[in-house]
Amino acid sequence: MKNIFRLPFGKSPSGKSRLRTIVTALCTIFAVLAAFALLFSAYGGRVAPLVWKLPAMATLVLPVVAVAALVLLAVLAGFKQWPAALVLVGAFCLSWPTLRLIAPCNIVSVEADTCKTHLKVLTMNVTQFNWADNDTCPSANMRYILDQDADIVVIQEGLVYFSYEHLATVKPMLEELYEKYPYRKKHFFDVGILSKYPFTEVPSPMPNDSLNYYIKAWDVDAPGGNLRVVGMHLSSLSLTDNDRDIIDKMNTHSDRKGRIRSVKNKLGAAFVAHAQEAAAMREFIDNTAGDLLIMGDMNDTPGSFTYRTICGDDVRDAWADVGFGPMHTYHDHHLYVKIDHILYRGGLKPLACRSDRAGESDHYPMVATFER
């Protein structure tokens, strides 16, 4: 009678063995799903938004996906689920070319050559120096810019409607501004430049009828020879204050699906617009010879289709090359993403790059030092 209940292939597995098998299977499934999400968000920027918008949105949340995958990896290692852990390790290795753009691991500082020329640059979205919020207090944004004493400063959302003289927030610093930056250009719509060296304006690569994004270029007579500087402010992600409020309250249950759909549609339209703007930028870059600096508010993240299009095979990222760890430059409405960039090409060697939590804008500034 004992043989009636015996399995045909041997003894019946114990309860612990069966539970262990189930746990291992579940861990493997979770690891595979996390690995897929990580790879999908890391390489979503290789898919044109005109073809499929979802990968572009996945790229936007890559930092969140990477942190979640890293936590899962730690849990799997803690419970000695090595096969599942190896799946995630493999996904991280395959994703590293993109992950290094958002969280580089440059431990060793770059040695500066004292015999070569050094150039300090700064980019900042100054939100019109916050003149509408409080026009009686000196602008913390302008104070920061002046204190950094950079050679070249490119600003976005800079004095769209008013000149410096009409801004009460900037007036206390005008004398210092004019002395430090004798060469200045405030373009009517958005992008401006402050320079210690003379420059000539270059025809813009943006369409004449475009009022949604702004690209300006200047040939600066900088130490070490002519340097073309491009200031960019690509179109926003089309999120209104109400949409951002939706993101702030995304954890509430009321009409969550409707809110997500609204935000998703606007982001999709913005990514399509970015792709067209990036193509114009890339054409301009291809027609530019010599040293090149591209700075400003891209409104898109490292590894995105926009970023990859602009960088191509020849433009590099100063933060990815000399920075360390994750960084975010936008910090409002619980959206902590790096959408401001300092890119370069040619005989420029980045020595340092950082973002300071300074000023009163919803963007943090970025500062980099180059050797020529």
Order of alpha helices (4+ residues) and beta strands (2+ residues): alpha-alpha-alpha-alpha-beta-alpha-beta-alpha-beta-beta-beta-beta-beta-alpha-alpha-beta-alpha-beta-alpha-beta-beta-beta
